[in-house]
Amino acid sequence: MCLPVRLNIVARILFLALLAAAPNGSFAATLEPADSFSSDILDIETGELENELSGILKMIQEGNAEAAITALEFRNSNGADGATQQELLGIAYAKVGRISESLKAFEKSLEFASDRSTTYSNLGRVQDAIGDFDAAKANFETAIALNPQNRHAHQILGTYAEAKGEWDQAVKHYEKGIKGTPPTYIGIKANLALIYLRQGNPEKVLPILQRWEIMPGAPDFVLQILADTRIALNQPGNAQFVLEKMAIRNSDSQPYIQLSRISISNKDFRKAEEWLNKAKSEFPDDVGVQFELGNLFGAQGRYEDALKEYANGLQLAPDNAFLLHASSVAQFRRKEMTAATNFAVRAMEQEPNNAKYVFWLATVQEANGATDAAIALYEKTIGIAPGNWIALNNLSALVVADNPELAVDLATRASELAPDVAAVMDTLAWATFKSGDISGAEEILADVVNSDPNNVTATYRLGVVMQASGKNDTARSLMERALTLDPDFKYAREARKMIADL
């Protein structure tokens, strides 16, 4: 008698889980650095900057790089030159895309004076912009050696460290870079705040950026960081205050979406729907809003409404994998398996190496009874995501009849990843039993039943194992116990037949 373990949570992706997802992968703030080379107010070691050069610097700061170049080249033609003039020329050339001339100007500036921190950092920023990262890194490090407070150098070196996953090193650069900056300066403070959030330290963000919550001119990306911080600190009221400020600006749908999620967390689905409908009205072509509305309806069991929203989104973005996947889940919930399969196939076609979509199609195929297809897809899922213990569990249950040794290996791996999930231990026990290790199966199932005496499936299976080992009285008692717990459980017919045969 083959009794494959089915894990209720396997392949039962709830809409409440989808609520945490987003079509672009994440709705968290994406930082656009305030200190990018093309936009910031430049720091330059000017000393006693003469009036004419001061005016030229102002031209560059105000975006008039071409006029600055004309003025600087005129000075050159009249014999005026020096480190500051060449550094300004390097900056101005870079801002209009004359990169080779920019690099030459910086080199000439360093020939005049090799101890100016800003020359190295501004040169490094040009090299960073053209992808010469090794040279840029070396110049940023030189800039910091000359001036440990060079915030531009610290900022970009911090981003390099982040890109390599060196979070602590990035924090060190950002923390050093913000020292001495004025209260109204944002720049590198935003980098530091974001990394604190990503490290799970939101309490460190507020001392850096909190003043911007009440400032009328706070940039959206700073408000977004603050909203994410308040949410991470479980302060929905403060988060709502910030998000409503952003929503008034109507710059994008993100504040409305996050406001709806706060309402969902308060189980106020009506208010959540209001926020999303407002977003839909303001941003009718935003597929993210359609996605969120669909998820909200799905979480309430309103699958028809959910599918309408997903369909609206797919009209705008026919190949959107998030919407295709969500449509498959909704159809699966409606037991419309042909449609669920078609949407799942389309989602996986868009992102064939996305473990979530491969796993979901495996789940749907298993529900369709397409065992071979499901096995192949679970295998692919594990190849992409070896830690997917649900896929390991399901694959074990599907192969146990033909390859119990493989089933034991898969179930063992699943149990190591999820040792406290009773259904996983049940799968391991059954694979162990089918491989011929009756005592091993008995030990595992006995532990499950002892920890959860009301686990009807484990109780029944322990009875099966006891019967196989000749302990008929114990087997009968366990079968009767299972039927007492649930007279109509999945294997009730088999339990009654076994009692009759004992």
DRENMARSE-174960 format. One line per field, with one value per residue (C-alpha): x, y, z; residue in one letter; residue number from 1. Coordinates in Angstrom, 2 decimals, padded with zeros to 5 digits. Each point is the difference from the previous one (the first is absolute). Layout:
<recs>
east: [X ...]
north: [Y ...]
up: [Z ...]
code: [a ...]
pos: [NUM ...]
</recs>
This chain:
<recs>
east: [000.00 001.58 -000.82 001.82 000.19 -001.54 001.02 -002.95 002.21 001.80 -001.39 -002.59 001.41 -002.42 -000.88 001.12 003.49 -000.35 -000.80 003.64 001.21 000.31 000.22 003.39 001.35 -000.26 -001.80 002.75 001.64 002.67 002.57 001.02 003.11 -000.22 003.75 000.15 002.69 -002.49 -002.19 001.69 001.43 003.69 002.56 003.27 003.10 000.15 002.08 -000.28 -002.01 000.25 -003.24 000.07 000.51 -002.66 -002.41 000.96 -000.58 -003.45 -000.70 000.79 -002.12 -002.92 000.29 001.74 002.98 000.39 000.30 002.50 002.10 000.04 001.14 002.67 001.38 000.19 002.02 002.32 000.55 001.00 002.59 -002.00 000.21 000.31 -001.31 -003.40 -000.57 000.83 -002.17 -002.93 000.69 000.04 -003.37 -001.54 001.23 -001.42 -003.40 -000.31 001.37 003.47 001.59 003.49 000.48 -001.32 002.51 002.87 -001.08 000.00 003.44 001.29 -001.62 001.90 003.23 -000.52 -000.96 -000.04 -001.36 -003.56 -002.58 -002.82 002.03 000.41 -003.66 -001.32 002.34 -001.17 -003.62 000.69 001.79 -002.89 -002.45 001.91 000.42 003.69 -000.72 003.50 001.46 -002.95 000.40 003.69 -000.71 -002.77 002.32 002.65 -002.60 -000.90 003.65 000.37 -003.31 -001.69 -003.28 -000.33 -003.64 -000.13 002.84 -001.53 -003.38 001.19 002.39 -002.97 -002.04 002.89 000.04 -003.77 000.28 002.41 -002.23 002.48 -002.68 002.13 002.61 -002.70 -001.40 003.48 000.36 -003.48 000.37 003.31 -001.43 -002.89 002.22 000.01 -002.76 -002.63 -003.45 -001.72 002.43 -001.42 002.42 001.91 -002.43 -002.54 002.54 000.65 -003.70 -000.75 002.74 -001.19 -003.45 001.42 002.00 -003.14 000.99 -002.81 000.43 003.26 -001.72 -002.08 002.91 001.35 -003.14 -002.89 000.14 -001.13 -003.35 -001.37 001.97 -002.18 002.70 001.07 000.85 -002.25 002.79 000.81 -003.66 -000.14 002.94 -001.70 -003.29 001.80 001.79 -003.22 -001.55 003.06 -000.30 -003.69 -001.13 -002.79 -001.40 003.30 000.41 -003.47 000.80 003.05 -001.73 -002.96 002.44 001.40 -003.44 -001.03 002.80 -001.41 003.47 -000.55 -002.19 002.37 -001.37 -003.54 001.12 001.81 -002.96 -002.20 002.38 -000.16 -003.78 000.27 002.20 -002.81 -002.47 -001.73 -000.52 -002.52 002.52 002.69 -002.28 -000.66 003.71 000.58 -002.97 001.38 003.33 -001.79 -001.79 003.21 002.23 -002.23 002.95 001.87 -000.09 001.27 -003.29 -001.97 002.15 -000.58 -003.75 -000.17 001.93 -002.28 -003.10 001.59 000.83 -003.72 -000.99 -001.30 001.71 -002.14 000.81 003.66 000.13 -001.57 002.73 002.73 -001.56 000.01 003.67 000.79 -001.60 002.63 002.84 -000.86 003.27 000.09 001.04 -001.42 -003.45 000.12 000.99 -002.67 -002.60 001.04 -000.39 -003.48 -001.10 001.44 -002.13 -003.03 000.99 000.27 003.01 000.39 000.18 002.23 002.40 000.07 000.78 002.65 001.69 000.02 001.48 002.80 000.66 000.68 002.44 001.04 002.58 -002.22 -000.40 -003.36 -001.60 001.55 -001.16 -003.51 -000.32 001.21 -002.72 -002.68 001.18 -000.04 -003.56 -000.83 001.32 002.88 002.51 002.91 -000.25 -000.24 003.07 002.06 -001.08 000.67 003.46 000.57 -001.21 002.50 002.76 -000.72 -000.83 001.54 -001.51 -003.60 -001.07 -003.58 001.22 002.30 -002.92 -002.37 002.53 000.70 -003.69 -000.26 003.01 -000.38 -001.83 002.61 003.15 -000.32 003.73 -000.11 -003.17 001.81 002.86 -002.39 -002.13 003.10 001.15 -003.46 -000.06 003.38 -001.39 -003.40 000.39 -003.03 -002.50 -001.95 -001.01 003.66 000.86 -003.00 001.40 003.38 -001.64 -001.95 003.07 001.94 -002.78 -000.12 003.78 -000.43 001.08 -003.12 001.55 001.38 -003.43 -001.59 002.44 -000.64 -003.80 -000.05 001.81 -002.56 -002.96 001.50 000.54 -003.43 -002.45 -002.76 001.90 -002.42 002.14 003.11 -002.11 -001.41 003.40 001.53 -002.76 001.01 003.61 -000.99 -002.09 002.96 002.17 -002.61 -001.25 -003.63 -001.60 001.91 -000.78 -003.75 000.07 001.72 -002.49 -002.91 001.65 000.38 -003.67 -001.01 002.03 -001.63 -002.46 000.28 003.76 001.76 000.83 -003.10 -001.09 003.40 000.00 -003.38 001.06 003.20 -001.95 -002.30 002.95 001.94]
north: [000.00 003.29 002.95 003.02 002.86 003.18 003.17 002.36 003.07 -001.36 001.65 001.93 003.44 002.34 003.42 001.44 -001.12 001.64 003.26 000.20 -000.28 002.66 000.00 001.63 -002.32 002.46 003.16 001.06 003.32 000.00 002.63 002.41 001.45 003.70 000.14 -001.30 001.73 001.74 001.54 000.88 003.28 -000.54 -000.01 001.35 001.07 003.57 001.72 003.71 -000.47 003.08 001.66 -001.17 -003.67 000.31 001.19 -002.88 -002.49 001.51 -000.49 -003.71 -000.31 001.62 -002.32 002.38 -002.24 001.15 003.64 -001.07 -001.81 003.09 002.15 -002.46 -000.56 003.77 000.23 -002.73 001.87 003.05 -001.86 -000.45 -003.54 -002.04 -002.99 001.49 001.20 -003.42 -001.77 002.24 -000.69 -003.76 000.24 002.18 -002.26 -003.05 001.63 000.49 -003.46 001.01 -002.78 -000.26 003.75 -000.23 -002.67 002.01 003.08 -001.93 -001.41 003.52 001.20 -002.69 001.06 003.45 -001.38 -003.66 000.47 001.15 -002.56 001.30 -000.33 -003.71 -000.50 001.98 -001.90 -003.24 000.92 000.48 -003.35 -001.60 001.43 -001.56 -003.36 000.23 -001.19 -001.09 003.39 001.74 -002.04 000.83 003.72 -000.05 -001.69 002.64 002.72 -001.44 -000.34 003.72 000.94 -002.66 001.99 -000.02 -001.03 -000.58 -002.49 -001.75 -000.15 -001.73 -002.30 -000.93 -000.90 -002.12 -001.85 -000.52 -001.42 -002.62 -000.76 001.56 001.66 000.88 001.64 001.98 001.19 001.14 002.12 001.50 000.75 001.75 001.84 001.61 001.48 003.76 000.26 002.70 -000.96 000.72 -002.17 -003.34 -001.68 -002.75 000.06 -001.71 -002.70 -000.66 -000.02 -002.53 -002.36 000.22 -001.05 -002.88 -001.17 000.00 003.04 002.48 001.63 001.49 001.75 002.53 001.94 000.53 000.93 000.57 003.80 -000.38 -001.51 003.45 002.05 001.19 -000.50 -003.51 -002.03 -002.96 -002.53 001.22 -000.16 -003.52 -001.07 001.53 -001.75 -003.34 000.70 000.71 -003.18 -002.02 001.50 -001.02 003.61 000.01 003.33 001.79 -001.85 001.05 003.65 -000.12 -001.93 002.37 002.88 -001.86 -000.89 003.67 000.61 -002.65 -000.74 -003.77 -002.81 -001.30 001.98 -001.15 -003.60 000.16 001.77 -002.85 -002.50 001.80 -000.24 -003.71 -000.53 001.60 -002.35 003.05 -001.37 002.70 002.76 -001.93 -000.21 003.74 000.79 -002.30 001.34 003.50 -001.18 -001.61 003.25 002.04 -002.55 -002.04 -001.47 -001.24 -003.80 -000.11 001.46 -002.61 -002.68 001.29 000.33 -003.52 -001.31 001.87 -001.51 -003.44 000.24 000.49 -002.94 002.35 -001.91 001.30 003.58 -000.93 -001.49 003.12 002.15 -002.35 -000.02 003.80 -000.06 -002.60 002.22 002.58 -002.52 -003.34 -001.64 001.12 -003.12 001.24 000.49 -003.33 -001.83 001.72 -000.85 -003.64 000.01 001.54 -002.55 -002.78 001.24 -000.12 -003.55 001.11 -002.19 000.51 003.77 -000.37 -002.14 002.33 003.04 -001.91 -001.11 003.57 001.35 -002.56 000.72 003.63 -000.95 -003.63 000.07 001.59 -002.71 001.36 -000.35 -003.40 -001.26 001.31 -001.70 -003.22 000.39 000.55 -002.95 -002.21 001.07 -000.82 -003.53 000.62 -001.75 -000.23 003.70 000.89 -002.10 001.69 003.45 -000.73 -001.21 003.24 002.00 -001.72 000.57 003.73 000.22 -002.92 001.32 -000.28 -002.58 -000.18 -001.05 -002.56 -001.32 -000.21 -001.65 -002.58 -000.86 -000.35 -002.30 -002.11 -002.88 -000.46 001.19 -000.10 000.54 003.26 000.93 -000.46 002.22 002.75 -000.20 000.04 003.21 001.49 -000.99 001.62 003.25 -000.23 -002.31 001.41 -000.59 -003.13 -000.69 -000.03 -002.50 -002.02 -000.11 -001.09 -002.70 -001.38 -000.01 -001.73 -002.59 -000.64 -000.43 -002.89 001.71 -000.67 000.79 003.29 000.97 -000.94 002.18 003.05 -000.37 -000.64 003.32 001.79 -001.51 000.64 003.66 000.32 -002.65 001.44 -000.47 -002.39 -000.88 -000.77 -002.06 -002.04 -000.53 -001.07 -002.60 -001.20 -000.33 -001.82 -002.45 -000.64 -000.82 -002.43 002.22 -000.48 001.12 003.27 000.41 -000.48 002.47 002.62 -000.51 000.43 003.10 001.49 -000.62 001.56 003.10 000.30 -002.62 001.39 000.58 -000.76 -003.62 -000.83 -002.77 -001.68 000.29 -001.73 -002.78 -000.57 -000.18 -002.57 -002.07 000.03]
up: [000.00 -001.13 002.21 -001.43 002.44 -001.30 001.69 000.34 -000.21 -003.06 -003.08 001.97 -000.64 001.72 -001.25 003.31 -000.96 -003.39 001.76 001.01 -003.58 -002.66 -003.80 000.03 002.68 002.83 000.93 002.40 -000.75 -002.67 000.81 -002.69 001.63 000.69 -000.54 -003.56 -002.02 -002.27 002.68 003.25 001.21 -000.41 002.74 -001.27 001.88 -001.17 002.66 -000.64 -003.20 -002.14 -001.03 -003.62 000.89 002.68 -002.67 -002.27 002.82 000.45 -003.73 000.35 003.13 -001.80 -003.01 -002.40 -000.72 -003.62 001.10 002.67 -002.62 -002.22 002.91 001.13 -003.48 -000.44 003.21 -001.29 -003.25 002.01 002.04 003.23 001.34 003.17 001.93 000.76 -003.54 -001.47 002.57 -000.92 -003.66 000.65 001.76 -002.72 -002.81 001.80 000.38 -003.77 -000.83 -001.22 002.04 -001.53 000.41 003.54 000.95 -001.48 001.95 003.28 -000.78 -000.63 003.25 001.90 -001.70 001.51 003.45 000.96 003.52 -000.75 001.22 -002.18 -003.19 000.64 000.94 -002.97 -002.32 001.62 -000.65 -003.70 -000.12 001.88 -002.54 -002.92 001.76 000.87 003.53 001.03 -000.85 001.65 003.17 000.22 -000.38 002.60 002.46 -000.68 000.52 003.41 000.96 -000.68 001.61 002.18 -000.18 -003.80 -000.15 -003.76 000.17 003.01 -001.71 -003.14 001.83 002.17 -003.07 -001.26 003.31 -000.16 -003.51 001.35 003.00 002.41 002.11 003.01 -002.19 -001.77 003.33 001.08 -003.13 000.30 003.71 -000.61 -002.98 001.88 002.71 -000.16 -002.61 000.61 001.38 -003.33 -001.97 -001.20 -002.43 001.73 002.94 -002.24 -000.91 003.67 000.86 -002.73 001.07 003.62 -001.26 -002.00 003.00 002.16 002.07 -000.71 003.42 -001.30 -002.89 001.91 001.57 -003.53 -001.95 002.40 -000.32 -003.63 001.02 000.77 -002.52 -002.92 -002.62 000.93 -003.15 -000.75 000.30 003.52 001.01 -001.44 002.16 003.04 -000.79 -000.37 003.27 001.86 -001.39 001.03 003.50 000.09 000.14 -002.60 001.15 -000.64 -003.30 -001.07 000.80 -002.28 -002.78 -000.06 -000.49 -003.00 -001.34 -000.08 -002.50 -002.36 -001.35 -000.13 001.31 002.64 002.98 -000.76 -000.21 003.31 001.61 -001.20 001.56 003.32 -000.20 -000.82 003.06 002.01 -001.75 -001.48 -003.50 -000.87 000.64 -001.85 -003.02 000.21 -000.10 -002.96 -001.93 000.56 -001.40 -002.93 -000.72 000.14 -001.77 -002.34 -001.89 003.07 -000.08 003.57 001.17 -001.97 001.58 003.53 -000.52 -001.34 002.99 002.39 -001.59 -000.05 003.70 000.62 -002.23 -002.70 -002.78 -002.85 000.98 000.39 -003.47 -001.51 001.52 -001.17 -003.48 -000.04 000.90 -002.66 -002.63 000.86 000.47 -001.64 001.03 003.62 001.91 003.32 -001.51 -001.86 003.17 002.07 -002.64 000.21 003.79 -000.26 -002.61 002.14 002.89 -002.27 -000.99 -003.63 -000.60 -003.75 000.44 003.06 -001.99 -003.00 002.13 001.95 -003.22 -001.32 003.23 -000.07 -003.67 000.90 002.76 -000.54 002.79 002.62 002.65 001.15 -003.43 -000.69 003.40 -000.53 -003.39 001.64 002.60 -002.61 -002.07 003.06 000.72 -003.63 000.53 -002.44 002.25 -002.43 -000.87 003.68 000.86 -002.72 001.17 003.67 -001.00 -001.90 002.99 002.28 -002.54 000.11 003.72 001.94 003.23 -001.17 002.56 -001.27 -003.45 001.64 002.04 -002.95 -002.26 002.70 000.20 -003.78 -000.44 003.13 -001.70 -002.74 001.75 003.78 000.55 -001.96 001.88 003.32 -001.17 -001.14 003.13 002.21 -001.66 000.45 003.67 000.60 -001.39 001.73 003.01 001.81 -002.82 000.84 -003.60 -001.06 002.73 -001.12 -003.54 001.36 002.09 -002.95 -002.26 002.78 000.32 -003.77 -000.06 002.45 003.22 002.07 003.37 -001.33 -001.32 003.33 001.92 -002.20 000.08 003.73 000.51 -002.21 001.83 003.43 -000.84 -001.64 001.26 -002.20 -003.24 -001.66 -003.04 002.05 002.43 -002.86 -001.62 003.28 000.12 -003.48 001.11 003.19 -001.99 -002.31 003.00 001.37 002.85 -000.92 003.27 -000.07 -003.69 000.64 002.87 -002.16 -002.85 002.38 001.44 -003.48 -000.79 003.32 -000.85 -003.42 -001.27 -003.52 -000.31 -003.27 000.83 002.04 -002.39 000.16 003.82 000.30 -002.35 001.98 003.27 -001.57 -001.21 003.28]
code: [m c l p v r l n i v a r i l f l a l l a a a p n g s f a a t l e p a d s f s s d i l d i e t g e l e n e l s g i l k m i q e g n a e a a i t a l e f r n s n g a d g a t q q e l l g i a y a k v g r i s e s l k a f e k s l e f a s d r s t t y s n l g r v q d a i g d f d a a k a n f e t a i a l n p q n r h a h q i l g t y a e a k g e w d q a v k h y e k g i k g t p p t y i g i k a n l a l i y l r q g n p e k v l p i l q r w e i m p g a p d f v l q i l a d t r i a l n q p g n a q f v l e k m a i r n s d s q p y i q l s r i s i s n k d f r k a e e w l n k a k s e f p d d v g v q f e l g n l f g a q g r y e d a l k e y a n g l q l a p d n a f l l h a s s v a q f r r k e m t a a t n f a v r a m e q e p n n a k y v f w l a t v q e a n g a t d a a i a l y e k t i g i a p g n w i a l n n l s a l v v a d n p e l a v d l a t r a s e l a p d v a a v m d t l a w a t f k s g d i s g a e e i l a d v v n s d p n n v t a t y r l g v v m q a s g k n d t a r s l m e r a l t l d p d f k y a r e a r k m i a d l]
pos: [1 2 3 4 5 6 7 8 9 10 11 12 13 14 15 16 17 18 19 20 21 22 23 24 25 26 27 28 29 30 31 32 33 34 35 36 37 38 39 40 41 42 43 44 45 46 47 48 49 50 51 52 53 54 55 56 57 58 59 60 61 62 63 64 65 66 67 68 69 70 71 72 73 74 75 76 77 78 79 80 81 82 83 84 85 86 87 88 89 90 91 92 93 94 95 96 97 98 99 100 101 102 103 104 105 106 107 108 109 110 111 112 113 114 115 116 117 118 119 120 121 122 123 124 125 126 127 128 129 130 131 132 133 134 135 136 137 138 139 140 141 142 143 144 145 146 147 148 149 150 151 152 153 154 155 156 157 158 159 160 161 162 163 164 165 166 167 168 169 170 171 172 173 174 175 176 177 178 179 180 181 182 183 184 185 186 187 188 189 190 191 192 193 194 195 196 197 198 199 200 201 202 203 204 205 206 207 208 209 210 211 212 213 214 215 216 217 218 219 220 221 222 223 224 225 226 227 228 229 230 231 232 233 234 235 236 237 238 239 240 241 242 243 244 245 246 247 248 249 250 251 252 253 254 255 256 257 258 259 260 261 262 263 264 265 266 267 268 269 270 271 272 273 274 275 276 277 278 279 280 281 282 283 284 285 286 287 288 289 290 291 292 293 294 295 296 297 298 299 300 301 302 303 304 305 306 307 308 309 310 311 312 313 314 315 316 317 318 319 320 321 322 323 324 325 326 327 328 329 330 331 332 333 334 335 336 337 338 339 340 341 342 343 344 345 346 347 348 349 350 351 352 353 354 355 356 357 358 359 360 361 362 363 364 365 366 367 368 369 370 371 372 373 374 375 376 377 378 379 380 381 382 383 384 385 386 387 388 389 390 391 392 393 394 395 396 397 398 399 400 401 402 403 404 405 406 407 408 409 410 411 412 413 414 415 416 417 418 419 420 421 422 423 424 425 426 427 428 429 430 431 432 433 434 435 436 437 438 439 440 441 442 443 444 445 446 447 448 449 450 451 452 453 454 455 456 457 458 459 460 461 462 463 464 465 466 467 468 469 470 471 472 473 474 475 476 477 478 479 480 481 482 483 484 485 486 487 488 489 490 491 492 493 494 495 496 497 498 499 500 501 502]
</recs>
